[in-house]
Amino acid sequence: MTVRKRGGHWYFDFQIRGARSREAIPEARTKFQAEQAETKARDQVFQGTYGTSQLGNQGFSEFVSETYLPWAKANKRTWRNDEIIANQWAELFKGKALREVSALAIEKWKRDRAQSITRRGTTRSPASVNIELAVLSRVFTLAVELEQAASNPCRKVTKAASGQSTQPLLIGR
């Protein structure tokens, strides 16, 4: 069993076929209760992995066109921008299932996108890259909410760094 207590809360952490599952169990007061919760969670993951359906089987492009874009039109004022950005993501991950999109692939895209040249001939701003990452993160958040994906890989990706220094300016010295 992989149950641990940290800071007054019990946690479990396990892997089945490389898919990691970890979660806090704030309701558990004893190690036995935490182990029981972990056993139930293992059974749920096992049934999802080896049972009839597995989360994240739907294609990324199909999810964007059939689910995310209609949701964005109904719920967001910036749906036109989201439509352009989400279609770029759908083109990038065409042919991949939701579960096949990894944080490593997103990091690689982020690095390449930040170094790309815009139509004006300048490098892309970190804010533009972060807006595009935010749309991708919202796509995955919606997929998790609708139980179409197990997790959001964007949670492991940091925002693009701005070029501004964190040091205060010393003027007149």
FENZIZI-V841730 format. One record per pair of residues at least 4 apart in sequence whose ideal C-beta (glycine too) atoms are under 6 Angstrom apart, sorted by the first residue. I is the first residue (numbers start at 1). J is the second residue. If there is no record, write none. Layout:
I:J, I:J
This chain:
1:35, 2:12, 2:13, 2:14, 3:12, 3:34, 3:35, 3:38, 4:11, 5:10, 9:24, 9:26, 10:25, 10:28, 10:34, 11:24, 12:38, 13:22, 14:21, 15:20, 16:45, 16:49, 21:45, 25:34, 25:37, 28:33, 28:34, 28:37, 29:33, 42:46, 45:49, 46:50, 47:51, 48:54, 48:55, 55:149, 55:150, 56:97, 56:98, 56:99, 56:149, 56:150, 57:97, 58:62, 58:63, 58:98, 58:148, 59:97, 60:93, 60:96, 60:98, 61:90, 61:94, 62:66, 63:67, 64:68, 64:86, 64:90, 65:69, 68:86, 68:139, 68:142, 69:83, 71:75, 72:76, 72:79, 72:82, 73:79, 78:82, 82:86, 82:135, 85:132, 85:135, 86:135, 89:136, 93:101, 96:100, 96:101, 98:143, 98:149, 101:153, 102:153, 103:153, 103:156, 103:157, 106:157, 107:157, 109:113, 113:129, 114:124, 114:129, 114:160, 116:124, 118:122, 118:124, 124:128, 126:160, 126:162, 129:160, 130:159, 130:160, 136:154, 137:154, 140:149, 140:152, 140:154, 141:152, 143:148, 143:149, 144:149, 144:152
